[in-house]
């Protein structure tokens, strides 16, 4: 099993917490996608550098 730790900006973490507290089902998927994108990008770049994933989420 692999554990992935996300490093969130203070702003993104606050937005996630607020959306969860409001049970805002519409904004949560977008916020989670924004949270995961840099981590997924880094993992793809590390495992498949030939495809040039660096900088895609920006």
N, C-alpha and C positions, 0 to 999 in steps of 0.2 A: 504494500500500500504506500502511496506517495502523499505527502502533505504539502500543499501549496499555501504559502503565506502571502497575502496581498498587502502591499504598502499603499495605503490610501492617503490622499491629501486630507487635511483637516476639513476642507470644504466638502469634499465628496463624502467623507464619513458622516458629516453632519446632515447632508442631504439624504443619505441612506437611512440614518436614524429617524429623521423627520418623516420620511415616506413610510417607513415601517410603522411608526407610531400612529400615522393617519390611516394606515392600511390602504395606501394609495397603490392599487394594483396596476394602474396605468403607467406610472413613472418608474416603478421598481425594476422592470426588465431593462429599461434604458440605462438606469443608474448602475445596475449590476454589470451590464455590458461594458460601460465606461470603466468600471472598477477592474474587470477581468482583462480588458483589451491589452494593456501594457504587459501584463504577466504572460498571457498567451503569446504575444508577439515575441517576448524575450525567449520563451521556451522554444518556439518555432525557429528563431534565429540560431539558438544554441544547437538544436538538433538537425536543422536543415539550412545552413547558411547559404547554400548554393541558390536558394530561391529568393533571397533578398527581402525578408520580412521586416527588416529594421525600418522604423519610422512610419509604418503603415497606419498606426492609430492616431497619429498627430494631424 
